[in-house]
């Protein structure tokens, strides 16, 4: 599924994504923090579906513009709805983590969204204790904070990750982290969430565990019409650890 660059603008800011052609209503993929369109392209390629797909670079990454001084989760939702205007078509949304939260809010607001697959969406309160450290930290330390203090990965695993080529990309993606983290913890879902029938995906290793399992339960409580599918053998980072398995599961749910 070859992809090409595609862009639109909202309120003077460029928004960028990677577009793969197809037939039918497009699927729009919304990555979370420390991820961009390139990171989620292998997931989208594994959907194995005929519809076109657009994988977004949210603000602060890839070819998109900066978050801006007045950044909030509402900014992200407005950006996503601007993409719906650009595509001029009903769409299905796929989101991961913070991106899944954005996708769910957009679906609650706009009838052009035909459905949502949300992989481990998160809601406040979420790791609020790390926000002061994120604001003070350099880019390397921000990446460490996310992996060690939020994702709770062993230090030796983070040290091994730092020795790989992926670390430099994670450093770049860490630039908007303080704004994103603060925005997530300020956000409160609208009333429309209760009427959404979304497909929720929960990693087996996250189930019942802080912080992602607890955050997922807060989301699921607000979505009584939704169904949860367990992703065996994975937690919050399946897009990086096994994008094909994640993409195939999402493809079936779409």
ZIPERA-V527445 format. One record per residue. RES is the residue in three letters. BURIAL is I if it has 16 or more other ideal C-beta (glycine too) atoms within 10 Angstrom, else O. Layout:
res=(RES:RES)
burial=(BURIAL:BURIAL)
This chain:
res=(UNK:UNK:UNK:UNK:UNK:UNK:UNK:UNK:UNK:UNK:UNK:UNK:UNK:UNK:UNK:UNK:UNK:UNK:UNK:UNK:UNK:UNK:UNK:UNK:UNK:UNK:UNK:UNK:UNK:UNK:UNK:UNK:UNK:UNK:UNK:UNK:UNK:UNK:UNK:UNK:UNK:UNK:UNK:UNK:UNK:UNK:UNK:UNK:UNK:UNK:UNK:UNK:UNK:UNK:UNK:UNK:UNK:UNK:UNK:UNK:UNK:UNK:UNK:UNK:UNK:UNK:UNK:UNK:UNK:UNK:UNK:UNK:UNK:UNK:UNK:UNK:UNK:UNK:UNK:UNK:UNK:UNK:UNK:UNK:UNK:UNK:UNK:UNK:UNK:UNK:UNK:UNK:UNK:UNK:UNK:UNK:UNK:UNK:UNK:UNK:UNK:UNK:UNK:UNK:UNK:UNK:UNK:UNK:UNK:UNK:UNK:UNK:UNK:UNK:UNK:UNK:UNK:UNK:UNK:UNK:UNK:UNK:UNK:UNK:UNK:UNK:UNK:UNK:UNK:UNK:UNK:UNK:UNK:UNK:UNK:UNK:UNK:UNK:UNK:UNK:UNK:UNK:UNK:UNK:UNK:UNK:UNK:UNK:UNK:UNK:UNK:UNK:UNK:UNK:UNK:UNK:UNK:UNK:UNK:UNK:UNK:UNK:UNK:UNK:UNK:UNK:UNK:UNK:UNK:UNK:UNK:UNK:UNK:UNK:UNK:UNK:UNK:UNK:UNK:UNK:UNK:UNK:UNK:UNK:UNK:UNK:UNK:UNK:UNK:UNK:UNK:UNK:UNK:UNK:UNK:UNK:UNK:UNK:UNK:UNK:UNK:UNK:UNK:UNK:UNK:UNK:UNK:UNK:UNK:UNK:UNK:UNK:UNK:UNK:UNK:UNK:UNK:UNK:UNK:UNK:UNK:UNK:UNK:UNK:UNK:UNK:UNK:UNK:UNK:UNK:UNK:UNK:UNK:UNK:UNK:UNK:UNK:UNK:UNK:UNK:UNK:UNK:UNK:UNK:UNK:UNK:UNK:UNK:UNK:UNK:UNK:UNK:UNK:UNK)
burial=(O:O:I:O:O:I:O:I:O:I:O:O:I:O:I:I:I:I:I:I:O:O:O:O:I:I:I:I:I:I:I:I:I:I:I:I:I:O:I:I:I:I:I:I:I:I:I:O:I:O:I:I:I:I:I:I:I:I:I:I:I:I:O:I:I:O:I:O:O:O:I:I:I:O:I:I:I:O:I:I:I:I:I:I:O:I:I:O:O:O:I:I:I:I:I:I:I:I:I:I:I:I:I:I:I:I:I:I:O:I:O:I:I:O:I:I:I:I:I:I:I:I:I:I:O:I:I:O:O:I:I:O:O:I:O:O:I:O:I:O:O:I:I:I:I:I:I:I:O:I:I:O:I:O:O:O:O:I:O:O:I:O:O:O:O:O:O:O:I:I:I:O:I:I:O:I:I:I:I:I:I:I:I:I:I:O:I:O:I:O:O:O:I:O:O:I:O:I:I:I:I:I:I:O:I:I:O:O:O:O:I:I:I:O:I:I:O:O:I:I:O:I:I:O:O:I:O:I:O:O:I:O:O:I:I:I:I:I:I:I:O:I:I:O:I:I:I:O:I:I:I:O:I:I)
